[in-house]
Amino acid sequence: MGNPTHELGIEAIEVLIPEHAQTRKALVGQDSVDWAAVYAACVASGGTEWVVVEQEEYPDGRSPMDCTRQSLSGLRTIVASLPPRLAARPEEEREQ
């Protein structure tokens, strides 16, 4: 069982603040969240074991699944850009 003082998982939900509405999209990695800092903080806390990508907005008339795939891809790109000690990945990665 995980450390009760830490979350075992987080939900990555795109966030777009009004000031960014014209320049960004509601997709992880293209939204208003500094996902590198969020992910790094989760890894540094030592308790996060998984990340769920949830998509609640669908820009450019795209399908929910297409937007979710793009957000997952954005998160993977962010994680890959982090220093190795912060980009640790589980041995098995599953898409659902």
HUDACOR-V83481 format. One record per backbone hydrogen bond with DSSP energy under -0.5 kcal/mol. CO is the residue of the C=O (numbers start at 0). NH is the residue of the N-H. Records with the same first field share a line. If there is no record, write none. Layout:
BEGIN
CO: NH / NH
END
This chain:
BEGIN
2: 5
7: 48 / 49
9: 11 / 51
10: 12
11: 53
14: 31
16: 19
17: 20
19: 22 / 23
24: 26
26: 29 / 30
29: 24
32: 34
33: 37
34: 38
35: 39
36: 40
37: 41
38: 42
39: 43
40: 44
41: 45 / 46 / 47
42: 45
49: 9
50: 52
51: 11 / 53
53: 13 / 55
57: 60
58: 61
62: 66
63: 67
64: 68
65: 69
66: 70
67: 71
68: 72
69: 73
70: 74
71: 75
72: 76
73: 77
74: 78
75: 79
76: 80
77: 80
78: 81
82: 85 / 86
END
